Amino acid sequence: MNHITHITKLILAAAIALAITSTCHAQNKEKKITSHDLPAAVQKTVDEQAKGATIRGFSTEMEKGKRLYEAQLTVSGHSKDISMDANGNIVEIEEEVAIDGLPKNVKENLTKAAGAGTITKVESITKNGKLVAYEAAVKNGPKHSEIQVGPAGNKLAHPE
């Protein structure tokens, strides 16, 4: 009987650990929302940024302990995702750019980093009003990955 009690306790402990891990992971997961769920300050920024654009949707997530809101837009046929804090301050913009319009060094280094893979999309990443990186989506057979280089095509010290 004691052996069964010990096994039951182990199973219970494992189940609790899994539940805690799942809950923590879920808190960082992006959640789709509607415009009605946006704080007024975020809605005001969206209204300003979406002039001439099509709104594809909204989402929210916790990042580094802060609630962020994202508006997914289409502007002149390309994607533009804007992340804002609860006060409507723009934290980050990811905007699709044409690979042929990239600076030579950026294009060369993204192509080199992609190796045998095919670059399917490139975005500029702007944080606090400053271009910090270019990010490329790469497809290599069934695998999908992302690569980044700095604004001048340089290797980044850490992903943006």
C-alpha positions as CSV (number, residue, x, y, z in Angstrom):
1,M,0.0,0.0,0.0
2,N,2.8,2.4,0.8
3,H,4.4,1.8,-2.6
4,I,1.1,2.8,-4.3
5,T,0.8,5.9,-2.2
6,H,4.3,6.9,-3.2
7,I,3.6,6.4,-6.9
8,T,0.3,8.3,-6.6
9,K,2.2,11.3,-5.0
10,L,4.8,11.2,-7.8
11,I,2.1,11.3,-10.4
12,L,0.3,14.1,-8.6
13,A,3.5,16.1,-8.4
14,A,4.2,15.6,-12.1
15,A,0.7,16.7,-13.0
16,I,1.0,19.8,-10.9
17,A,4.4,20.7,-12.4
18,L,2.9,20.2,-15.9
19,A,-0.1,22.4,-15.1
20,I,2.2,25.2,-13.7
21,T,4.5,25.0,-16.8
22,S,1.5,25.0,-19.1
23,T,0.0,28.0,-17.4
24,C,3.3,30.0,-17.5
25,H,3.7,29.2,-21.1
26,A,0.1,30.2,-21.9
27,Q,0.6,33.6,-20.3
28,N,3.3,34.4,-23.0
29,K,1.1,33.2,-25.8
30,E,-0.4,35.6,-28.3
31,K,-4.2,35.9,-28.0
32,K,-6.5,37.1,-30.8
33,I,-8.7,40.0,-29.7
34,T,-11.2,42.5,-31.3
35,S,-11.0,46.2,-31.4
36,H,-13.5,46.3,-28.6
37,D,-10.8,44.8,-26.3
38,L,-8.2,47.6,-27.0
39,P,-7.6,50.2,-24.3
40,A,-8.7,53.7,-25.5
41,A,-5.1,54.9,-25.9
42,V,-4.2,51.9,-28.0
43,Q,-7.3,52.4,-30.2
44,K,-6.2,56.0,-30.8
45,T,-2.8,55.0,-31.9
46,V,-4.3,52.3,-34.2
47,D,-6.6,54.9,-35.7
48,E,-3.6,57.2,-36.5
49,Q,-1.5,54.3,-37.9
50,A,-4.2,52.6,-39.9
51,K,-5.0,55.6,-42.1
52,G,-4.9,54.2,-45.7
53,A,-4.4,50.7,-44.4
54,T,-6.6,47.6,-44.0
55,I,-6.8,46.2,-40.5
56,R,-6.3,42.4,-40.6
57,G,-6.7,41.9,-36.8
58,F,-5.5,42.4,-33.3
59,S,-3.8,40.4,-30.6
60,T,-2.3,40.8,-27.2
61,E,0.4,39.0,-25.2
62,M,2.6,39.4,-22.1
63,E,6.2,40.2,-23.0
64,K,8.8,40.7,-20.2
65,G,6.0,41.2,-17.7
66,K,4.2,43.9,-19.8
67,R,1.0,43.7,-21.7
68,L,1.4,44.5,-25.4
69,Y,-1.2,45.0,-28.1
70,E,-0.6,44.3,-31.8
71,A,-2.4,45.6,-34.8
72,Q,-1.9,43.6,-38.0
73,L,-2.2,45.9,-41.0
74,T,-1.9,45.7,-44.8
75,V,-0.5,48.9,-46.3
76,S,-0.1,49.2,-50.1
77,G,-0.1,45.4,-50.4
78,H,2.4,44.6,-47.7
79,S,2.1,43.6,-44.1
80,K,2.8,46.0,-41.2
81,D,2.5,44.8,-37.6
82,I,2.5,47.5,-34.9
83,S,3.1,46.5,-31.2
84,M,2.0,49.0,-28.5
85,D,2.0,49.2,-24.8
86,A,-1.3,49.8,-22.9
87,N,-0.7,53.6,-23.2
88,G,-0.7,53.4,-27.0
89,N,3.1,54.0,-27.2
90,I,4.6,52.2,-30.2
91,V,7.1,49.7,-29.0
92,E,7.9,47.9,-32.3
93,I,7.0,47.9,-36.0
94,E,7.6,44.9,-38.2
95,E,7.0,45.9,-41.8
96,E,7.4,43.8,-44.9
97,V,10.0,45.1,-47.4
98,A,10.9,44.0,-50.9
99,I,14.2,42.0,-50.9
100,D,15.3,43.9,-54.1
101,G,14.9,47.2,-52.2
102,L,17.3,46.2,-49.4
103,P,20.7,47.7,-49.1
104,K,23.3,45.5,-51.0
105,N,25.0,44.3,-47.8
106,V,21.7,43.4,-46.1
107,K,20.5,41.4,-49.1
108,E,23.8,39.6,-49.5
109,N,24.1,38.6,-45.8
110,L,20.5,37.4,-45.6
111,T,20.9,35.3,-48.7
112,K,24.2,33.9,-47.4
113,A,22.6,33.1,-44.0
114,A,19.6,31.4,-45.8
115,G,22.0,29.0,-47.4
116,A,20.1,26.5,-49.5
117,G,16.8,27.8,-48.2
118,T,14.4,30.2,-50.0
119,I,13.7,33.6,-48.5
120,T,9.9,34.0,-48.6
121,K,9.5,37.3,-46.8
122,V,11.6,40.1,-45.4
123,E,10.6,42.6,-42.7
124,S,12.3,45.6,-41.2
125,I,12.2,45.7,-37.4
126,T,11.9,49.2,-35.8
127,K,12.0,49.6,-32.1
128,N,11.4,53.0,-30.4
129,G,11.6,54.7,-33.8
130,K,15.0,53.2,-34.8
131,L,15.6,50.5,-37.4
132,V,17.3,47.7,-35.4
133,A,17.2,44.7,-37.8
134,Y,15.9,42.9,-40.9
135,E,14.3,39.6,-40.5
136,A,13.8,37.0,-43.2
137,A,11.5,34.0,-43.2
138,V,13.3,31.1,-44.8
139,K,11.8,27.9,-46.2
140,N,14.1,24.9,-46.7
141,G,12.0,21.9,-47.8
142,P,9.4,21.4,-45.1
143,K,11.3,23.4,-42.5
144,H,10.6,27.1,-41.8
145,S,12.9,29.4,-39.9
146,E,13.8,33.0,-39.4
147,I,17.2,34.8,-39.7
148,Q,18.1,38.3,-38.8
149,V,20.9,40.8,-39.7
150,G,21.5,44.3,-38.4
151,P,20.5,47.5,-40.3
152,A,23.8,47.4,-42.2
153,G,23.7,43.7,-42.8
154,N,26.0,42.9,-39.8
155,K,25.6,39.9,-37.5
156,L,23.5,40.8,-34.5
157,A,24.8,40.2,-30.9
158,H,21.3,38.9,-30.0
159,P,18.0,38.4,-31.8
160,E,15.7,41.4,-32.0
